[in-house]
Amino acid sequence: MIEDFQIIAAFLFFALAYIKFPDLVKVNRHFVILVGTVLTIVNFTKTAIAAFVMPKYFPDGWAKVIDVFHMIPPNHLLAAWWEDCFYVLPFLILSLSLNKMNESKRKKMAKALFYSVFALFIAHFTMGHLYQGWVGLTVFVYPIISFKVGKKYGLGSMMMLHVLFDFTMYMSFWFAFKLMGI
């Protein structure tokens, strides 16, 4: 469930990063186009396979997929970027500060605290996706990937890819349901 403070905090983190750390929120167009194309192909292929295999061999699972699909309003797809801002961007900003610290006992303690709090944020992110069933448990890797890729290509790239992924996932299932007459 999205809380108001999360959206407000996401906007504040984004504004801070845009003003103070513009490299953190940059968009690498080449990377977005390349990965976006692969994600789109993977989503449509996965959905096509699921649409023809699941109803035949896992009818209860397919019914749950249909229920989850109808739970997600399409306008939420364009708001996926806030998750990157709330769950990842503060840690990218903090990591810049940690990298500037001298090697010391204080830096080691700060890193331990950093990873502990990041782990709690990952757990919260994962719990927010449990409505998706067992697949929701696998999203714990997303903030880690977003953090690593965001450092290299800019979190703006990951935010765009997150929106694109959710959109293509939704559209691929919508298309599969239309083909099947659901």
Helices and strands as residue ranges (DSSP letters): H 4-20, G 22-25, H 29-57, H 59-71, G 74-79, H 81-87, H 89-100, H 105-127, G 130-140, H 141-153, H 155-180
